[in-house]
Amino acid sequence: MPLIAEVSYPQSDIDLLVKWMIGSFSSEEQASQDTNYFNIELEMVQIWENRADGSWIYVEQAVAEYKDQPYRQRVYQLKKEREGEIESVVYTIPYPLRFAGDYKKNMPLSGLTPDSLVLREGCKVVLYRVDEGYFEGSTVDNNCNSNLNGARYATSEVVIKEDRLISWDRGFDENDKQVWGAEKGGYIFMKRKEELN
């Protein structure tokens, strides 16, 4: 019976989502057209592929000019909790810079295990497959705590397509006033053309 569950329709959604998420992305095109956005590079690779508790992805984000100094390193665990929903659970890495550039290795984060990670409580993103064209989702309510620039909580809104990932992360203070993040809309990360298939 477990084998049947693994090849069911929702599991194929996760497989497709992972396929679209892994790769090299850049916001260079958006940044060249709008100075409100920076040229950011985003690297995502699948890790720990033999685990049975979901699909795991290592994420590294850096300003293009400082690619070797990422400002965000995360691990996402993708799993289905309900029919039609995929949860992207977010973890931080203790002392993350020791793994900067690990996305280039054959076995990134091989020195880590999930119990080494720190769960970002309330920060999971719940994703839905809207149609054959894309996935979209967001954090739930205002449960993702943040203290960056005086924020009380953060929100994330995500759209994932075959050739791009749109990510809008924002922080809000106790009066629900935005204190960090893009103001006009999400960052548009285009997948490197050579990685589209």
Contact map, one row per residue, 1 for C-alpha under 8 A:
11111000000000000000000000000000000000000000000000000000000000000000000000000000000000000000000000000000000000000000000000000000000000000000000000000000000000000000000000000000000000000000000000000
11111100000000000000000000000000000000000000000000000000000000000000000000000000000000000000000000000000000000000000000000000000000000000000000000000000000000000000000000000000000000000000000000000
11111110000000000000000000000000000000000000000000000000000000000000000000000000000000000000000000000000000000000000000000000000000000000000000000000000000000000000000000000000000000000000000000000
11111111000000000000000000000000000000000000000000000000000000000000000000000000000000000000000000000000000000000000000000000000000000000000000000000000000000000000000000000000000000000000000000000
11111111001000000000000000000000000000000000000000000000000000000000000000000000000000000000000000000000000000000000000000000000000000000000000000000000000000000000000000000000000000000000000000000
01111111001000000000000000000000000000000000000000000000000000000000000000000000000000000000000000000000000000000000000000000000000000000000000000000000000000000000000000000000000000000000000000000
00111111101100000000000000000000000000000000000000000000000000000000000000000000000000000000000000000000000000000000000000000000000000000000000000000000000000000000000000000000000000000000000000000
00011111111100000000000000000000000000000000000000000000000000000000000000000000000000000000000000000000000000000000000000000000000000000000000000000000000000000000000000000000000000000000000000000
00000011111110000000000000000000000000000000000000000000000000000000000000000000000000000000000000000000000000000000000000000000000000000000000000000000000000000000000000000000000000000000000000000
00000001111111000000000000000000000000000000000000000000000000000000000000000001001100000000000000000000000000000000000000000000000000000000000000000000000000000000000000000000000000000000000000000
00001111111111100000000000000000000000000000000000000000000000000000000000000001000000000000000000000000000000000000000000000000000000000000000000000000000000000000000000000000000000000000000000000
00000011111111110000000000000000000000000000000000000000000000000000000000000000000000000000000000000000000000000000000000000000000000000000000000000000000000000000000000000000000000000000000000000
00000000111111111000000000000000000000000000000000000000000000000000000000000000000000000000000000000000000000000000000000000000100000000000000000000000000000000000000000000000000000000000000000000
00000000011111111100000000000000000000000000000000000010000000000000000000000111000001000000000000000000000000000000000000000000000000000000000000000000000000000000000000000000000000000000000000000
00000000001111111110000000000000000000000000000000000000000000000000000000000000000000000000000000000000000000000000000000000000000000000000000000000000000000000000000000000000000000000000000000000
00000000000111111111000000000000000000000000000000000000000000000000000000000000000000000000000000000000000000000000000000000000000000000000000000000000000000000000000000000000000000000000000000000
00000000000011111111100000000000000000000000000000000000000000000000000000000000000000000000000000000000000000000000000000000000000000100000000000000000000000010000000000000000000000000000000000000
00000000000001111111110000000000000000000000010000000010000000000000000000000000000000000000000000000000000000000000000000000000000000000000000000000000000000000000000000000000000000000000000000000
00000000000000111111110000000000000000000000000000000000000000000000000000000000000000000000000000000000000000000000000000000000000000000000000000000000000000000000000000000000000000000000000000000
00000000000000011111111000000000000000000000000000000000000000000000000000000000000000000000000000000000000000000000000000000000000000000000000000000000000000011110000000000000000000000000000000000
00000000000000001111111000000000000000000001000000000000000000000000000000000000000000000000000000000000000000000000000000000000000000000000000000000000000000010000100000000000000000000000000000000
00000000000000000111111100000000000000000011110000000000100000000000000000000000000000000000000000000000000000000000000000000000000000000000000000000000000000000000000000000000000000000000000000000
00000000000000000001111110000000000000000011100000000000000000000000000000000000000000000000000000000000000000000000000000000000000000000000000000000000000000000000000000000000000000000000001100100
00000000000000000000011111000000000000001111000000000000000000000000000000000000000000000000000000000000000000000000000000000000000000000000000000000000000000000000000000000000000000000000001100100
00000000000000000000001111100000000000001110000000000000000000000000000000000000000000000000000000000000000000000000000000000000000000000000000000000000000000000001100000000000000000000000111100000
00000000000000000000000111111000000000111100000000000000000000000000000000000000000000000000000000000000000000000000000000000000000000000000000000000000000000000000000000000000000000000001111100000
00000000000000000000000011111110000001111000000000000000000000000000000000000000000000000000000000000000000000000000000000000000000000000000000000000000000000000000000000000000000000000011110000000
00000000000000000000000001111111000001110000000000000000000000000000000000000000000000000000000000000000000000000000000000000000000000000000000000000000000000000000000000000000000000000000100000000
00000000000000000000000001111111100000000000000000000000000000000000000000000000000000000000000000000000000000000000000000000000000000000000000000000000000000000000000000000000000000000000010000000
00000000000000000000000000111111110010100000000000000000000000000000000000000000000000000000000000000000000000000000000000000000000000000000000000000000000000000000000000000000000000000011000000000
00000000000000000000000000111111111111100000000000000000000000000000000000000000000000000000000000000000000000000000000000000000000000000000000000000000000000000000000000000000000000000000000000000
00000000000000000000000000011111111000100000000000000000000000000000000000000000000000000000000000000000000000000000000000000000000000000000000000000000000000000000000000000000000000000000000000000
00000000000000000000000000001111111000000000000000000000000000000000000000000000000000000000000000000000000000000000000000000000000000000000000000000000000000000000000000000000000000000000000000000
00000000000000000000000000000111111110000000000000000000000000000000000000000000000000000000000000000000000000000000000000000000000000000000000000000000000000000000000000000000000000000000000000000
00000000000000000000000000000011111111000000000000000000000000000000000000000000000000000000000000000000000000000000000000000000000000000000000000000000000000000000000000000000000000000000000000000
00000000000000000000000000000010011111000000000000000000000000000000000000000000000000000000000000000000000000000000000000000000000000000000000000000000000000000000000000000000000001000000000000000
00000000000000000000000000000110011111100000000000000000000000000000000000000000000000000000000000000000000000000000000000000000000000000000000000000000000000000000000000000000000001000010000000000
00000000000000000000000000110010001111110000000000000000000000100000000000000000000000000000000000000000000000000000000000000000000000000000000000000000000000000000000000000000000000000000000000000
00000000000000000000000001110111000011111000000000000000000000110000000000000000000000000000000000000000000000000000000000000000000000000000000000000000000000000000000000000000000000000000000000000
00000000000000000000000001110000000001111100000000000000000011110000000000000000000000000000000000000000000000000000000000000000000000000000000000000000000000000000000000000000000000000000000000000
00000000000000000000000111100000000000111110000000000000000011110010000000000000000000000000000000000000000000000000000000000000000000000000000000000000000000000000000000000000000000000000100000000
00000000000000000000000111000000000000011111000000000000001111000000000000000000000000000000000000000000000000000000000000000000000000000000000000000000000000000000000000000000000000000000100000000
00000000000000000000011110000000000000001111100000000000001110000000000000000000000000000000000000000010000000000000000000000000000000000000000000000000000000000000000000000000000000000000000000000
00000000000000000000111100000000000000000111110000000000111100000000000000000000000000000000000000000010000000000000000000000000000000000000000000000000000000000000000000000000000000000000000000000
00000000000000000000011000000000000000000011111000000000111000000000000000000000000000000000000000000010000100000000000000000000000000000000000000000000000000000000000000000000000000000000000000000
00000000000000000100010000000000000000000001111110000011110000000000000000000000000000000000000000000000000000000000000000000000000000000000000000000000000000000000000000000000000000000000000000000
00000000000000000000000000000000000000000000111110000011110000000000000000000000000000000000000000000000001110000000000000000000000000000000000000000000000000000000000000000000000000000000000000000
00000000000000000000000000000000000000000000011111100011000000000000000000000000000000000000000000000000000001000000000000000000000000000000000000000000000000000000000000000000000000000000000000000
00000000000000000000000000000000000000000000011111100011000000000000000000000000000000000000000000000000000000000000000000000000000000000000000000000000000000000000000000000000000000000000000000000
00000000000000000000000000000000000000000000000111110000000000000000000000000000000000000000000000000000000000000000000000000000000000000000000000000000000000000000000000000000000000000000000000000
00000000000000000000000000000000000000000000000111111110000000000000000000000000000000000000000000000000000000000000000000000000000000000000000000000000000000000000000000000000000000000000000000000
00000000000000000000000000000000000000000000000001111110000000000000000000000000000000000000000000000000000000000000000000000000000000000000000000000000000000000000000000000000000000000000000000000
00000000000000000000000000000000000000000000000000111110000000000000000000000010000000000000000000000000000000000000000000000000000000000000000000000000000000000000000000000000000000000000000000000
00000000000000000000000000000000000000000000000000111111000000000000000000001111000000000000000000000000000000000000000000000000000000000000000000000000000000000000000000000000000000000000000000000
00000000000001000100000000000000000000000000011110111111100000000000000000001110000000000000000000000000000000000000000000000000000000000000000000000000000000000000000000000000000000000000000000000
00000000000000000000000000000000000000000000011110000111110000000000000000111100000000000000000000000000000000000000000000000000000000000000000000000000000000000000000000000000000000000000000000000
00000000000000000000010000000000000000000001111000000011111000000000000000111000000000000000000000000000000000000000000000000000000000000000000000000000000000000000000000000000000000000000000000000
00000000000000000000000000000000000000000001111000000001111100000000000011110000000000000000000000000010000110000000000000000000000000000000000000000000000000000000000000000000000000000000000000000
00000000000000000000000000000000000000000111100000000000111110000000000111110000000000000000000000000000000000000000000000000000000000000000000000000000000000000000000000000000000000000000000000000
00000000000000000000000000000000000000000111000000000000011111000000011111000000000000000000000000011010000000000000000000000000000000000000000000000000000000000000000000000000000000000000000000000
00000000000000000000000000000000000000011110000000000000001111100000011110000000000000000000000000000000000000000000000000000000000000000000000000000000000000000000000000000000000000000000000000000
00000000000000000000000000000000000000011100000000000000000111110111111100000000000000000000000000000000000000000000000000000000000000000000000000000000000000000000000000000000000000000000000000000
00000000000000000000000000000000000001111000000000000000000011111110011000000000000000000000000000000000000000000000000000000000000000000000000000000000000000000000000000000000000000000000000000000
00000000000000000000000000000000000000111000000000000000000001111110000000000000000000000000000000000000000000000000000000000000000000000000000000000000000000000000000000000000000000000000000000000
00000000000000000000000000000000000000000000000000000000000000111110000000000000000000000000000000000000000000000000000000000000000000000000000000000000000000000000000000000000000000000000000000000
00000000000000000000000000000000000000000000000000000000000001111111110000000000000000000000000000000000000000000000000000000000000000000000000000000000000000000000000000000000000000000000000000000
00000000000000000000000000000000000000001000000000000000000001111111110000000000000000000000000000000000000000000000000000000000000000000000000000000000000000000000000000000000000000000000000000000
00000000000000000000000000000000000000000000000000000000000001000111110000000000000000000000000000011000000000000000000000000000000000000000000000000000000000000000000000000000000000000000000000000
00000000000000000000000000000000000000000000000000000000000001000111111000000000000000000000000010010000000000000000000000000000000000000000000000000000000000000000000000000000000000000000000000000
00000000000000000000000000000000000000000000000000000000000111100111111110000000000000000000000010010000000000000000000000000000000000000000000000000000000000000000000000000000000000000000000000000
00000000000000000000000000000000000000000000000000000000000111100000111110000000000000000000000000000000000000000000000000000000000000000000000000000000000000000000000000000000000000000000000000000
00000000000000000000000000000000000000000000000000000000001111000000011111000000000000000000000000000000000000000000000000000000000000000000000000000000000000000000000000000000000000000000000000000
00000000000000000000000000000000000000000000000000000000011110000000011111100000000000000001100100000000000000000000000000000000000000000000000000000000000000000000000000000000000000000000000000000
00000000000000000000000000000000000000000000000000000000011100000000000111110000000000000111100000000000000000000000000000000000000000000000000000000000000000000000000000000000000000000000000000000
00000000000000000000000000000000000000000000000000000001111000000000000011111000000000000111100000000000000000000000000000000000000000000000000000000000000000000000000000000000000000000000000000000
00000000000000000000000000000000000000000000000000000001111000000000000001111100000000011110000000000000000000000000000000000000000000000000000000000000000000000000000000000000000000000000000000000
00000000000000000000000000000000000000000000000000000111100000000000000000111110000000111100000000000000000000000000000000000000000000000000000000000000000000000000000000000000000000000000000000000
00000000000001000000000000000000000000000000000000000111000000000000000000011111000001111000000000000000000000000000000000000000000000000000000000000000000000000000000000000000000000000000000000000
00000000000001000000000000000000000000000000000000001110000000000000000000001111100001110000000000000000000000000000000000000000000000000000000000000000000000000000000000000000000000000000000000000
00000000011001000000000000000000000000000000000000000100000000000000000000000111111111100000000000000000000000000000000000000000000000000000000000000000000000000000000000000000000000000000000000000
00000000000000000000000000000000000000000000000000000000000000000000000000000011111011100000000000000000000000000000000000000000000000000000000000000000000000000000000000000000000000000000000000000
00000000000000000000000000000000000000000000000000000000000000000000000000000001111111000000000000000000000000000000000000000000000000000000000000000000000000000000000000000000000000000000000000000
00000000010000000000000000000000000000000000000000000000000000000000000000000001111110000000000000000000000000000000000000000000000000000000000000000000000000000000000000000000000000000000000000000
00000000010000000000000000000000000000000000000000000000000000000000000000000001011111000000000000000000000000000000000000000001100000000000000000000000000000000000000000000000000000000000000000000
00000000000000000000000000000000000000000000000000000000000000000000000000000001111111100000000000000000000000000000000000000111100000000000000000000000000000000000000000000000000000000000000000000
00000000000001000000000000000000000000000000000000000000000000000000000000000111110111110000000000000000000000000000000000000111000000000000000000000000000000000000000000000000000000000000000000000
00000000000000000000000000000000000000000000000000000000000000000000000000001111100011111000000000000000000000000000000000011110000000000000000000000000000000000000000000000000000000000000000000000
00000000000000000000000000000000000000000000000000000000000000000000000000011110000001111100000000000000000000000000000000011110000000000000000000000000000000000000000000000000000000000000000000000
00000000000000000000000000000000000000000000000000000000000000000000000000011100000000111110000000000000000000000000001100111000000000000000000000000000000000000000000000000000000000000000000000000
00000000000000000000000000000000000000000000000000000000000000000000000001111000000000011111000000000000000000000000001100111000000000000000000000000000000000000000000000000000000000000000000000000
00000000000000000000000000000000000000000000000000000000000000000000000001110000000000001111100000000000000000000000111100000000000000000000000000000000000000000000000000000000000000000000000000000
00000000000000000000000000000000000000000000000000000000000000000000000011100000000000000111110100000000000000000000111100000000000000000000000000000000000000000000000000000000000000000000000000000
00000000000000000000000000000000000000000000000000000000000000000000000011100000000000000011111100000000000000000001110000000000000000000000000000000000000000000000000000000000000000000000000000000
00000000000000000000000000000000000000000000000000000000000000000000000000000000000000000001111100000000000000000001110000000000000000000000000000000000000000000000000000000000000000000000000000000
00000000000000000000000000000000000000000000000000000000000000000000000000000000000000000000111111000000000000000000000000000000000000000000000000000000000000000000000000000000000000000000000000000
00000000000000000000000000000000000000000000000000000000000000000000000010000000000000000001111111110000000000000000000000000000000000000000000000000000000000000000000000000000000000000000000000000
00000000000000000000000000000000000000000000000000000000000000000000110000000000000000000000001111110000000000000000000000000000000000000000000000000000000000000000000000000000000000000000000000000
00000000000000000000000000000000000000000000000000000000000000000000000000000000000000000000001111110000000000000000000000000000000000000000000000000000000000000000000000000000000000000000000000000
00000000000000000000000000000000000000000000000000000000000000000000000000000000000000000000000111111100000010000000000000000000000000000000000000000000000000000000000000000000000000000000000000000
00000000000000000000000000000000000000000000000000000000000100000001110000000000000000000000000111111110000000000000000000000000000000000000000000000000000000000000000000000000000000000000000000000
00000000000000000000000000000000000000000000000000000000000100000001000000000000000000000000000000111111100000000000000000000000000000000000000000000000000000000000000000000000000000000000000000000
00000000000000000000000000000000000000000000000000000000000000000000000000000000000000000000000000111111100110000000000000000000000000000000000000000000000000000000000000000000000000000000000000000
00000000000000000000000000000000000000000011100000000000010100000000000000000000000000000000000000011111100100000000000000000000000000000000000000000000000000000000000000000000000000000000000000000
00000000000000000000000000000000000000000000000000000000000000000000000000000000000000000000000000001111110100000000000000000000000000000000000000000000000000000000000000000000000000000000000000000
00000000000000000000000000000000000000000000000000000000000000000000000000000000000000000000000000001111111100000000000000000000000000000000000000000000000000000000000000000000000000000000000000000
00000000000000000000000000000000000000000000000000000000000000000000000000000000000000000000000000000001111100000000000000000000000000000000000000000000000000000000000000000000000000000000000000000
00000000000000000000000000000000000000000000001000000000000000000000000000000000000000000000000000000000111111000000000000000000000000000000000000000000000000000000000000000000000000000000000000000
00000000000000000000000000000000000000000000101000000000010000000000000000000000000000000000000000000111111111000000000000000000000000000000000000000000000000000000000000000000000000000000000000000
00000000000000000000000000000000000000000000001000000000010000000000000000000000000000000000000000100100001111110000000000000000000000000000000000000000000000000000000000000000000000000000000000000
00000000000000000000000000000000000000000000000100000000000000000000000000000000000000000000000000000000001111111000000000000000000000000000000000000000000000000000000000000000000000000000000000000
00000000000000000000000000000000000000000000000000000000000000000000000000000000000000000000000000000000000011111000000000000000000000000000000000000000000000000000000000000000000000000000000000000
00000000000000000000000000000000000000000000000000000000000000000000000000000000000000000000000000000000000011111101000000000000000000000000000000000000000000000000000000000000000000000000000000000
00000000000000000000000000000000000000000000000000000000000000000000000000000000000000000000000000000000000001111111100000000000000000000000000000000000000000000000000000000000000000000000000000000
00000000000000000000000000000000000000000000000000000000000000000000000000000000000000000000000000000000000000011111100000000000000000000000000000000000000000000000000000000000000000000000000000000
00000000000000000000000000000000000000000000000000000000000000000000000000000000000000000000000000000000000000001111110000000000000000000000000000000000000000000000000000000000000000000000000000000
00000000000000000000000000000000000000000000000000000000000000000000000000000000000000000000110000000000000000011111110000000000000000000000000000000000000000000000000000000000000000000000000000000
00000000000000000000000000000000000000000000000000000000000000000000000000000000000000000011110000000000000000001111111000000000000000000000000000000000000000000000000000000000000000000000000000000
00000000000000000000000000000000000000000000000000000000000000000000000000000000000000000011110000000000000000000011111100000000000000000000000000000000000000000000000000000000000000000000000000000
00000000000000000000000000000000000000000000000000000000000000000000000000000000000000001111000000000000000000000000111110000000000000000000000000000000000000000000000000000000000000000000000000000
00000000000000000000000000000000000000000000000000000000000000000000000000000000000000001111000000000000000000000000011111110000000000000000000100000000000000000000000000000000000000000000000000000
00000000000000000000000000000000000000000000000000000000000000000000000000000000000000000000000000000000000000000000001111110000000000000000001110000000000000000000000000000000000000000000000000000
00000000000000000000000000000000000000000000000000000000000000000000000000000000000000000000000000000000000000000000000111110000000000000011011110000000000000000000000000000000000000000000000000000
00000000000000000000000000000000000000000000000000000000000000000000000000000000000000001100000000000000000000000000000111111000000000000011001110000000001000000000000000000000000000000000000000000
00000000000000000000000000000000000000000000000000000000000000000000000000000000000000111100000000000000000000000000000111111100000000000011000000000000000000000000000000000000000000000000000000000
00000000000000000000000000000000000000000000000000000000000000000000000000000000000000111100000000000000000000000000000000111110000000001111000000000000000110000000000000000000000000000000000000000
00000000000000000000000000000000000000000000000000000000000000000000000000000000000011110000000000000000000000000000000000011111000000001111000000000000000000000000000000000000000000000000000000000
00000000000000000000000000000000000000000000000000000000000000000000000000000000000011110000000000000000000000000000000000001111100000111100000000000000000000000000000000000000000000000000000000000
00000000000000000000000000000000000000000000000000000000000000000000000000000000000111000000000000000000000000000000000000000111110000111000000000000000000000000000000000000000000000000000000000000
00000000000010000000000000000000000000000000000000000000000000000000000000000000000110000000000000000000000000000000000000000011111101110000000000000000000000000000000000000000000000000000000000000
00000000000000000000000000000000000000000000000000000000000000000000000000000000000000000000000000000000000000000000000000000001111111110000000000000000000000000000000000000000000000000000000000000
00000000000000000000000000000000000000000000000000000000000000000000000000000000000000000000000000000000000000000000000000000000111111100000000000000000000000000000000000000000000000000000000000000
00000000000000000000000000000000000000000000000000000000000000000000000000000000000000000000000000000000000000000000000000000000111111000000000000000000000000000000000000000000000000000000000000000
00000000000000000000000000000000000000000000000000000000000000000000000000000000000000000000000000000000000000000000000000000000011111100000000000000000000000001100000000000000000000000000000000000
00000000000000000000000000000000000000000000000000000000000000000000000000000000000000000000000000000000000000000000000000000000111111110000000000000000000000111100000000000000000000000000000000000
00000000000000001000000000000000000000000000000000000000000000000000000000000000000000000000000000000000000000000000000000000011111011111000000000000000000000111000000000000000000000000000000000000
00000000000000000000000000000000000000000000000000000000000000000000000000000000000000000000000000000000000000000000000000000011110001111100000000000000000011110000000000000000000000000000000000000
00000000000000000000000000000000000000000000000000000000000000000000000000000000000000000000000000000000000000000000000000001111000000111110000000000000000011100000000000000000000000000000000000000
00000000000000000000000000000000000000000000000000000000000000000000000000000000000000000000000000000000000000000000000000001110000000011111000000000000001111000000000000000000000000000000000000000
00000000000000000000000000000000000000000000000000000000000000000000000000000000000000000000000000000000000000000000000001111100000000001111110100000000001110000000000000000000000000000000000000000
00000000000000000000000000000000000000000000000000000000000000000000000000000000000000000000000000000000000000000000000001111100000000000111111000000000000000000000000000000000000000000000000000000
00000000000000000000000000000000000000000000000000000000000000000000000000000000000000000000000000000000000000000000000000000000000000000011111000000000000000000000000000000000000000000000000000000
00000000000000000000000000000000000000000000000000000000000000000000000000000000000000000000000000000000000000000000000001000000000000000011111110000000111000000000000000000000000000000000000000000
00000000000000000000000000000000000000000000000000000000000000000000000000000000000000000000000000000000000000000000000011100000000000000001111110000000110000000000000000000000000000000000000000000
00000000000000000000000000000000000000000000000000000000000000000000000000000000000000000000000000000000000000000000000111100000000000000010011111000000111000000000000000000000000000000000000000000
00000000000000000000000000000000000000000000000000000000000000000000000000000000000000000000000000000000000000000000000011100000000000000000011111100001110000000000000000000000000000000000000000000
00000000000000000000000000000000000000000000000000000000000000000000000000000000000000000000000000000000000000000000000000000000000000000000000111110011110000000000000000100000000000000000000000000
00000000000000000000000000000000000000000000000000000000000000000000000000000000000000000000000000000000000000000000000000000000000000000000000011111111100000000000000000000000000000000000000000000
00000000000000000000000000000000000000000000000000000000000000000000000000000000000000000000000000000000000000000000000000000000000000000000000001111110000000000000000000100000000100000000000000000
00000000000000000000000000000000000000000000000000000000000000000000000000000000000000000000000000000000000000000000000000000000000000000000000000111110000000000000000000000000001100000000000000000
00000000000000000000000000000000000000000000000000000000000000000000000000000000000000000000000000000000000000000000000000000000000000000000000000111111000000000000000000001000001000000000000000000
00000000000000000000000000000000000000000000000000000000000000000000000000000000000000000000000000000000000000000000000000000000000000000000000001111111110000000000000000111100011100000000000000000
00000000000000000000000000000000000000000000000000000000000000000000000000000000000000000000000000000000000000000000000000000000000000000000000011100111110000000000000000111100000000000000000000000
00000000000000000000000000000000000000000000000000000000000000000000000000000000000000000000000000000000000000000000000000000000000000000000011111100011111000000000000000111000000000000000000000000
00000000000000000000000000000000000000000000000000000000000000000000000000000000000000000000000000000000000000000000000000000000000000000000011111000011111100000000000011110000000000000000000000000
00000000000000000000000000000000000000000000000000000000000000000000000000000000000000000000000000000000000000000000000000100000000000000110010100000000111110000000000011100000000000000000000000000
00000000000000000000000000000000000000000000000000000000000000000000000000000000000000000000000000000000000000000000000000001000000000000110000000000000011111000000001111000000000000000000000000000
00000000000000000000000000000000000000000000000000000000000000000000000000000000000000000000000000000000000000000000000000001000000000011110000000000000001111100000001110000000000000000100000000000
00000000000000000000000000000000000000000000000000000000000000000000000000000000000000000000000000000000000000000000000000000000000000011100000000000000000111110000111100000000000000000000000000000
00000000000000000000000000000000000000000000000000000000000000000000000000000000000000000000000000000000000000000000000000000000000001111000000000000000000011111000111000000000000000000000000000000
00000000000000001001100000000000000000000000000000000000000000000000000000000000000000000000000000000000000000000000000000000000000001110000000000000000000001111101110000000000000000000000000000000
00000000000000000001000000000000000000000000000000000000000000000000000000000000000000000000000000000000000000000000000000000000000011100000000000000000000000111111100000000000000000000000000000000
00000000000000000001000000000000000000000000000000000000000000000000000000000000000000000000000000000000000000000000000000000000000011000000000000000000000000011111000000000000000000000000000000010
00000000000000000001000000000000000000000000000000000000000000000000000000000000000000000000000000000000000000000000000000000000000000000000000000000000000000001111100000000000000000000000011000010
00000000000000000000000010000000000000000000000000000000000000000000000000000000000000000000000000000000000000000000000000000000000000000000000000000000000000011111110000000000000000000001111000000
00000000000000000000100010000000000000000000000000000000000000000000000000000000000000000000000000000000000000000000000000000000000000000000000000000000000001111011111000000000000000000001111000000
00000000000000000000000000000000000000000000000000000000000000000000000000000000000000000000000000000000000000000000000000000000000000000000000000000000000001110001111100000000000000000111100000000
00000000000000000000000000000000000000000000000000000000000000000000000000000000000000000000000000000000000000000000000000000000000000000000000000000000000111100000111110000000000000000111100000000
00000000000000000000000000000000000000000000000000000000000000000000000000000000000000000000000000000000000000000000000000000000000000000000000000000000000111000000011111000000000011001110000000000
00000000000000000000000000000000000000000000000000000000000000000000000000000000000000000000000000000000000000000000000000000000000000000000000000000000011110000000001111100000000011000100000000000
00000000000000000000000000000000000000000000000000000000000000000000000000000000000000000000000000000000000000000000000000000000000000000000000000000000011100000000000111110000011111000000000000000
00000000000000000000000000000000000000000000000000000000000000000000000000000000000000000000000000000000000000000000000000000000000000000000000001010011111000000000000011111000011110000000000000000
00000000000000000000000000000000000000000000000000000000000000000000000000000000000000000000000000000000000000000000000000000000000000000000000000000011110000000000000001111111111100000000000000000
00000000000000000000000000000000000000000000000000000000000000000000000000000000000000000000000000000000000000000000000000000000000000000000000000000111100000000000000000111111111000000000000000000
00000000000000000000000000000000000000000000000000000000000000000000000000000000000000000000000000000000000000000000000000000000000000000000000000000011000000000000000000011111100000000000000000000
00000000000000000000000000000000000000000000000000000000000000000000000000000000000000000000000000000000000000000000000000000000000000000000000000000000000000000000000000011111100000000000000000000
00000000000000000000000000000000000000000000000000000000000000000000000000000000000000000000000000000000000000000000000000000000000000000000000000000000000000000000000000011111110000000000000000000
00000000000000000000000000000000000000000000000000000000000000000000000000000000000000000000000000000000000000000000000000000000000000000000000000000000000000000000000000011111111000000000000000000
00000000000000000000000000000000000000000000000000000000000000000000000000000000000000000000000000000000000000000000000000000000000000000000000000000010000000000000000001111001111110000000000000000
00000000000000000000000000000000000000000000000000000000000000000000000000000000000000000000000000000000000000000000000000000000000000000000000000001110000000000000000001111000111110000000000000000
00000000000000000000000000000000000000000000000000000000000000000000000000000000000000000000000000000000000000000000000000000000000000000000000000011010000000000000000001110000011111000000000000000
00000000000000000000000000000000000000000000000000000000000000000000000000000000000000000000000000000000000000000000000000000000000000000000000000000000000000000000000111100000011111100000000000000
00000000000000000000000000000000000110000000000000000000000000000000000000000000000000000000000000000000000000000000000000000000000000000000000000000000000000000000000111000000000111111110000000000
00000000000000000000000000000000000000000000000000000000000000000000000000000000000000000000000000000000000000000000000000000000000000000000000000000000000000000000000000000000000011111000000000000
00000000000000000000000000000000000000000000000000000000000000000000000000000000000000000000000000000000000000000000000000000000000000000000000000000000000000000000000000000000000001111100000000000
00000000000000000000000000000000000000000000000000000000000000000000000000000000000000000000000000000000000000000000000000000000000000000000000000000000000000000000000100000000000001111110000000000
00000000000000000000000000000000000000000000000000000000000000000000000000000000000000000000000000000000000000000000000000000000000000000000000000000000000010000000011110000000000001011111000000000
00000000000000000000000000100100000010000000000000000000000000000000000000000000000000000000000000000000000000000000000000000000000000000000000000000000000000000000011100000000000001001111100000000
00000000000000000000000001100100000000000000000000000000000000000000000000000000000000000000000000000000000000000000000000000000000000000000000000000000000000000001111000000000000000000111110000000
00000000000000000000000011110000000000001100000000000000000000000000000000000000000000000000000000000000000000000000000000000000000000000000000000000000000000000001111000000000000000000011111000000
00000000000000000000000011101000000000000000000000000000000000000000000000000000000000000000000000000000000000000000000000000000000000000000000000000000000000000011100000000000000000000001111100000
00000000000000000000001111000000000000000000000000000000000000000000000000000000000000000000000000000000000000000000000000000000000000000000000000000000000000000011100000000000000000000000111110110
00000000000000000000001111000000000000000000000000000000000000000000000000000000000000000000000000000000000000000000000000000000000000000000000000000000000000000000000000000000000000000000011111110
00000000000000000000000000000000000000000000000000000000000000000000000000000000000000000000000000000000000000000000000000000000000000000000000000000000000000000000000000000000000000000000001111110
00000000000000000000000000000000000000000000000000000000000000000000000000000000000000000000000000000000000000000000000000000000000000000000000000000000000000000000000000000000000000000000000111111
00000000000000000000001100000000000000000000000000000000000000000000000000000000000000000000000000000000000000000000000000000000000000000000000000000000000000000000000000000000000000000000001111111
00000000000000000000000000000000000000000000000000000000000000000000000000000000000000000000000000000000000000000000000000000000000000000000000000000000000000000110000000000000000000000000001111111
00000000000000000000000000000000000000000000000000000000000000000000000000000000000000000000000000000000000000000000000000000000000000000000000000000000000000000000000000000000000000000000000001111
